[in-house]
Amino acid sequence: MTSINPAYHSAPPSEAEREQMEAAFRAALERLGSGNGFSHTVRELARPLFNVGWVAGVRTGHTGLALADVPLPPHVLGLALAGLADLVLTEPGPRMGQLVSYHGSQESFHGRYWVTRIDRELSAQGKETVLYRLSTYARGRFRHELHWVHPESLTALPQHFQGSTAGRAEER
């Protein structure tokens, strides 16, 4: 059995460590490129994992020459983010950029739309509410049609937005 050495106490990241972590995380994301396809949600899920690794590396001295540039090669961060994206994509409900069929209370709006925004909020009781913004796509632009749509008013369709093929589903 191992024992925990009480001589070492945990401490939150120092201001300098937080600055280094933030700069390193931004630099790693920039090296992935703007078209990396990772959503804001996935990036924010990856941030605390990156921070733990960064602090552990700095405090144990195992970052080596990584401190001179970026702590991880882009493909390593890309693989980690892809794994997180898989976790996020297993959540139920339509995804951003997915085609859906609306069949809610506003009958005059029944039809097919693209999901262009997903809002998630927690109530005071800790229950999550998910609401969708739906849009049509015409002449190279999204036009917002419905806001605050509940998931039970939607059926997700297998098509996802791709600029050149979106025109086929732009009409309601």
Secondary structure, 3 states (H helix, E strand, C coil): CCCCCCCCCCCCCCHHHHHHHHHHHHHHHHHHCCCCCCCHHHHHHHHHHHHHHHHHHHHHCCCHHHHHCCCCCHHHHHHHHHHHHHHHHCCCCCCCCEEEEECCCCHHHCEEEEEEEEEEEECCCCCEEEEEEEEEEECCEEEEEEEEECHHHEEEEEEECCCCCHHHHCCC
